[in-house]
Amino acid sequence: MTNFVSSDMQVRLIEGVRDAGEQVLKIYRGDFEVETKADESPLTEADMASHHALLALLEELTPDVPVLSEESGEIPFATRQQWQRYWLIDPLDGTKEFINKNGEFTLNVALVEASVPVFGIVHAPVLDTTWWGQQGLGAYKIEGGAKRAIQVRQLPDPETEAWKIVGSRRHGAAEFETFCAKLPRNERVSMGSSIKLCLVAEGSADLYPRLAPTSEWDTAAAQAVVTAAGGEVLDAHTLEPLRCNQQDSVLNPWFIVCGQRDERWEKALKEALPA
């Protein structure tokens, strides 16, 4: 078993991410301006404050490990493909949720080893909740100061309990509805940011189909949590695990997060995908 991040390092990383979250909270609770990036996505001072805080943290703790951040500018694939190990971060996942002040945004930090997210921290400052996990060593949640181990739940018998399906507030609504309509009895929950993946990891939801675009920094940290909790994050078309840093683009394919594979949802997913 590989100990990618030692226990002491985990503690320092979690504390550092939560400290960055405190900086974000101060901005969130005040007045802030919103800029528009070249891709039309929003940017706030909180994105950059978190970016700089997380960069400083990782450079202090692991100076020899490169960092790819959503806000660090483009790093050519020719450079990235040489990386065996690197940090992949989204300083503020769910900027639109931040702007709308619904609290559903996160700070995401992932360690990627040989294209696989092996360790991840997802911190939701407004919720005072942190999820983290490491390949082979389990997943955990701190909520209101209390720490507990988490794991995916067994997919229930839909005759006695509805499947819980979590979806995006803003993206892929038509495909999501098609997918859910083809499932056995289910309940739907809308949520912002990478919290959706963490709900599957902790057993609060059974499936999260993401049938709309995302980038690798949106998902890598939570993917590490999901897999550490016993679940999977799978390419929606191939049902192979998502991998990072495989091409020039950092865009993910459409994907699904699950606790267990099941032919019923696999069939529904296939029918929901465009021809």
C-alpha positions as CSV (number, residue, x, y, z in Angstrom):
1,M,0.0,0.0,0.0
2,T,1.4,3.4,-1.0
3,N,1.2,6.1,1.6
4,F,1.0,9.0,-0.9
5,V,0.5,11.7,1.8
6,S,1.7,11.0,5.4
7,S,-0.6,11.5,8.4
8,D,1.3,14.6,9.5
9,M,1.2,16.1,6.0
10,Q,-2.6,15.4,5.8
11,V,-3.2,17.4,9.0
12,R,-1.1,20.3,7.7
13,L,-2.8,20.3,4.3
14,I,-6.3,20.1,5.8
15,E,-5.5,23.0,8.2
16,G,-4.0,25.0,5.4
17,V,-7.0,24.5,3.1
18,R,-9.4,25.4,5.9
19,D,-7.3,28.6,6.6
20,A,-7.7,29.5,2.9
21,G,-11.4,28.9,3.3
22,E,-11.5,31.5,6.1
23,Q,-10.0,34.1,3.7
24,V,-12.7,33.2,1.2
25,L,-15.4,33.5,3.9
26,K,-14.3,37.0,4.8
27,I,-14.8,38.1,1.1
28,Y,-18.0,36.1,0.8
29,R,-19.6,38.0,3.7
30,G,-18.7,41.4,2.4
31,D,-19.0,43.2,-0.9
32,F,-17.0,42.0,-3.9
33,E,-16.7,42.7,-7.6
34,V,-17.2,40.1,-10.3
35,E,-15.0,40.0,-13.4
36,T,-15.5,37.9,-16.5
37,K,-12.7,35.6,-17.8
38,A,-12.0,35.0,-21.5
39,D,-14.2,31.9,-21.4
40,E,-17.1,33.9,-20.1
41,S,-16.9,32.3,-16.6
42,P,-17.0,34.6,-13.6
43,L,-14.0,35.5,-11.4
44,T,-13.9,37.1,-8.0
45,E,-11.2,38.3,-5.6
46,A,-12.0,35.2,-3.5
47,D,-10.9,32.9,-6.4
48,M,-7.5,34.6,-6.5
49,A,-7.1,34.9,-2.7
50,S,-7.7,31.2,-2.4
51,H,-5.4,30.5,-5.4
52,H,-2.5,32.4,-3.8
53,A,-3.1,30.9,-0.3
54,L,-3.2,27.3,-1.7
55,L,-0.1,27.8,-3.9
56,A,1.8,29.2,-0.9
57,L,0.7,26.2,1.2
58,L,1.7,23.6,-1.4
59,E,5.0,25.3,-2.2
60,E,5.9,25.3,1.4
61,L,5.0,21.7,2.1
62,T,6.0,20.1,-1.2
63,P,8.3,22.5,-3.1
64,D,9.4,19.8,-5.6
65,V,5.8,18.9,-6.7
66,P,4.4,21.0,-9.5
67,V,0.9,22.6,-9.2
68,L,-1.8,23.1,-11.8
69,S,-4.5,25.5,-10.7
70,E,-7.5,26.8,-12.6
71,E,-6.2,30.3,-12.0
72,S,-2.5,29.6,-12.7
73,G,-2.7,30.2,-16.4
74,E,-2.2,27.7,-19.2
75,I,0.6,25.1,-18.8
76,P,1.4,23.4,-22.1
77,F,0.6,19.7,-22.3
78,A,4.2,19.1,-23.4
79,T,5.2,20.2,-19.9
80,R,2.4,18.6,-18.0
81,Q,2.8,15.2,-19.6
82,Q,6.2,14.9,-18.0
83,W,4.7,15.1,-14.6
84,Q,4.5,11.8,-12.7
85,R,3.1,13.5,-9.6
86,Y,1.4,17.0,-9.3
87,W,-1.1,19.0,-7.3
88,L,-4.3,19.8,-9.2
89,I,-6.4,22.6,-7.5
90,D,-9.6,24.5,-8.0
91,P,-9.3,27.5,-5.6
92,L,-13.0,28.1,-5.7
93,D,-15.3,25.5,-7.3
94,G,-18.8,26.9,-7.7
95,T,-18.0,30.6,-8.3
96,K,-21.6,31.2,-9.4
97,E,-22.8,29.7,-6.1
98,F,-20.4,32.0,-4.3
99,I,-21.8,35.0,-6.2
100,N,-25.4,33.9,-5.5
101,K,-24.5,33.4,-1.8
102,N,-26.1,30.0,-1.4
103,G,-23.0,28.5,0.3
104,E,-22.5,25.6,-2.1
105,F,-18.9,26.3,-3.2
106,T,-15.7,24.5,-2.3
107,L,-11.9,24.6,-2.3
108,N,-10.5,21.6,-4.0
109,V,-7.0,20.2,-3.7
110,A,-5.9,16.9,-5.3
111,L,-2.7,15.0,-5.6
112,V,-2.5,13.2,-8.9
113,E,-0.1,10.3,-9.3
114,A,0.4,8.6,-12.8
115,S,-2.8,10.4,-14.0
116,V,-4.9,9.1,-11.0
117,P,-6.2,11.3,-8.2
118,V,-4.9,9.5,-5.2
119,F,-5.5,12.0,-2.4
120,G,-8.0,14.8,-2.2
121,I,-9.4,17.5,0.1
122,V,-12.8,19.2,-0.6
123,H,-13.6,22.0,1.8
124,A,-17.0,23.9,1.9
125,P,-16.3,27.0,4.1
126,V,-19.9,28.1,4.6
127,L,-21.0,24.6,5.6
128,D,-17.9,24.2,7.9
129,T,-17.4,20.8,6.3
130,T,-14.3,19.1,4.9
131,W,-14.1,15.8,3.1
132,W,-10.9,14.1,2.3
133,G,-9.6,10.7,1.3
134,Q,-6.5,8.8,0.2
135,Q,-6.3,5.8,-2.1
136,G,-6.2,2.6,0.0
137,L,-6.5,4.5,3.3
138,G,-10.2,5.5,3.5
139,A,-12.2,8.7,3.4
140,Y,-13.3,11.1,6.1
141,K,-15.5,14.0,6.9
142,I,-15.2,16.8,9.4
143,E,-18.5,18.6,10.1
144,G,-18.8,21.2,12.9
145,G,-15.5,20.0,14.3
146,A,-16.5,16.3,14.5
147,K,-14.5,13.8,12.4
148,R,-15.9,10.5,11.1
149,A,-15.0,7.9,8.5
150,I,-17.3,7.8,5.4
151,Q,-18.1,5.3,2.8
152,V,-20.5,4.8,-0.1
153,R,-23.7,3.0,0.7
154,Q,-25.1,-0.1,-0.9
155,L,-27.6,0.7,-3.7
156,P,-31.0,0.1,-2.0
157,D,-33.8,-2.0,-3.3
158,P,-36.0,0.6,-5.1
159,E,-39.1,-1.3,-4.1
160,T,-38.4,-0.3,-0.5
161,E,-36.3,2.8,-0.8
162,A,-35.9,5.3,-3.6
163,W,-32.5,5.8,-5.1
164,K,-31.1,9.2,-4.3
165,I,-29.8,11.0,-7.5
166,V,-27.9,14.2,-7.1
167,G,-27.6,16.7,-10.0
168,S,-26.3,20.1,-11.0
169,R,-28.3,23.2,-10.3
170,R,-27.2,24.7,-13.7
171,H,-26.0,22.2,-16.2
172,G,-27.3,19.2,-18.3
173,A,-30.9,19.4,-17.1
174,A,-32.4,17.7,-20.1
175,E,-30.1,14.7,-20.1
176,F,-30.3,14.4,-16.3
177,E,-34.1,14.2,-16.5
178,T,-33.9,11.6,-19.3
179,F,-31.6,9.5,-17.2
180,C,-33.7,9.8,-14.0
181,A,-36.9,8.9,-15.9
182,K,-35.4,5.6,-17.0
183,L,-34.3,4.6,-13.5
184,P,-36.3,2.7,-10.9
185,R,-38.0,4.8,-8.2
186,N,-35.8,7.7,-7.3
187,E,-35.5,11.1,-5.5
188,R,-33.5,14.0,-6.9
189,V,-31.4,16.5,-5.1
190,S,-29.8,19.6,-6.7
191,M,-26.5,20.8,-5.4
192,G,-23.6,23.1,-6.5
193,S,-19.9,22.4,-6.9
194,S,-18.0,19.2,-6.0
195,I,-20.2,18.7,-3.0
196,K,-22.2,16.5,-5.3
197,L,-19.5,13.9,-5.6
198,C,-18.9,14.0,-1.8
199,L,-22.6,13.2,-1.2
200,V,-22.1,9.9,-3.0
201,A,-18.8,9.3,-1.1
202,E,-20.5,9.7,2.3
203,G,-23.6,7.6,1.4
204,S,-26.1,10.5,1.3
205,A,-26.7,9.9,-2.5
206,D,-26.4,6.9,-4.8
207,L,-25.6,8.4,-8.2
208,Y,-24.4,11.6,-9.7
209,P,-24.6,11.7,-13.5
210,R,-22.7,14.7,-14.9
211,L,-23.9,15.0,-18.4
212,A,-22.4,18.4,-19.1
213,P,-18.9,19.9,-19.4
214,T,-16.4,20.0,-16.4
215,S,-12.7,20.4,-16.1
216,E,-10.2,18.1,-14.3
217,W,-9.7,20.6,-11.5
218,D,-13.4,20.6,-10.8
219,T,-13.5,16.8,-10.0
220,A,-10.0,15.4,-9.1
221,A,-10.1,16.1,-5.4
222,A,-13.6,14.8,-5.0
223,Q,-12.8,11.8,-7.2
224,A,-10.1,10.9,-4.8
225,V,-12.6,11.1,-1.9
226,V,-15.1,9.0,-3.8
227,T,-12.7,6.2,-4.6
228,A,-11.2,6.2,-1.1
229,A,-14.8,5.8,0.2
230,G,-15.3,2.7,-2.1
231,G,-17.0,4.3,-5.1
232,E,-16.1,5.1,-8.6
233,V,-16.1,8.1,-11.0
234,L,-16.6,6.7,-14.5
235,D,-16.5,8.0,-18.1
236,A,-20.2,8.0,-19.0
237,H,-19.5,6.5,-22.4
238,T,-16.8,3.9,-21.6
239,L,-17.5,3.3,-17.9
240,E,-13.8,3.4,-17.3
241,P,-12.4,5.5,-14.4
242,L,-11.7,9.2,-15.2
243,R,-8.0,9.9,-15.6
244,C,-6.2,13.3,-15.6
245,N,-3.6,14.8,-17.8
246,Q,-4.2,12.5,-20.8
247,Q,-4.5,15.2,-23.5
248,D,-3.9,18.9,-24.3
249,S,-7.4,19.8,-23.1
250,V,-8.2,19.6,-19.3
251,L,-11.9,19.0,-20.1
252,N,-13.5,15.9,-18.7
253,P,-15.8,13.6,-20.6
254,W,-19.3,13.3,-19.3
255,F,-19.2,11.0,-16.3
256,I,-21.2,9.3,-13.5
257,V,-20.3,8.9,-9.9
258,C,-21.6,5.7,-8.2
259,G,-21.2,3.6,-5.1
260,Q,-21.7,0.4,-7.1
261,R,-22.2,-0.5,-10.7
262,D,-25.7,-1.8,-11.6
263,E,-27.1,-2.8,-14.9
264,R,-30.2,-0.8,-14.3
265,W,-28.5,2.6,-14.1
266,E,-25.9,1.6,-16.8
267,K,-28.8,0.9,-19.2
268,A,-30.5,4.2,-18.3
269,L,-27.2,6.1,-18.8
270,K,-26.7,4.6,-22.2
271,E,-30.2,5.6,-23.3
272,A,-29.7,9.2,-21.9
273,L,-26.5,9.8,-23.9
274,P,-26.8,11.6,-27.3
275,A,-26.6,9.2,-30.3
